[in-house]
Amino acid sequence: MSSAQDPFYIVKEEIQDSVDKLLSSFHQWERTPKEAGEQWRLSKDILSGCESIEWQVDELDKTIAVAAKQPALYGIDEAELDRRRRWTSNTRTQIRNVKKSVVGNESNGTSTSNVNGMRRELLRLPNAQSNDKSNQYLAQDNDDFISSESDRQLLLIRRQDEELDELSASVERIGDVGLTIHEELLAHV
């Protein structure tokens, strides 16, 4: 199977696009002054992105583990499995470093109220001093979360559809084999 058709490389490319966008946001976050509300919003977006990418990489690792059990069945060798494991490991390390930088910066040099505000926001707890702007941010964050979850569900549905198509083709082949056996038995009788 060529890398253009290999589902690993298709998913890897999607994850890499997400990583590139995350790194772009991270570099923007680094250039934004700490006192700005923009850095706080970017922090939330970055941490959310890290969680999503980590989940995707974990799922990709699971597929590598399945392929490692029967590499010949999937047409890959041990060197290819190692390359895939190395890529997921490097990506996971990269995301972990971004996450540490963002979380470390929040806890170092920021006021307790800012840290508590971030925790409240991440946990979706109401703020006693919330105003219209924070409600707008909450509404936007909720919309973003719903959109992200919707995208994730669409990806899962697409994967399930592909698996169902493969299953359907297998059932069709088994049916054809059954008909052939039936015809052979009739011919022998």
Secondary structure, 3 states (H helix, E strand, C coil): CCCCCCHHHHHHHHHHHHHHHHHHHHHHHHHCCCCCHHHHHHHHHHHHHHHHHHHHHHHHHHHHHHHHHCHHHHCCCHHHHHHHHHHHHHHHHHHHHHHHHHHHHHHCCCCHHHHHHHHHHHHCCCCCCCCHHHHHHHHHHHHHHHHHHHHHHHHHHHHHHHHHHHHHHHHHHHHHHHHHHHHHHHHHC
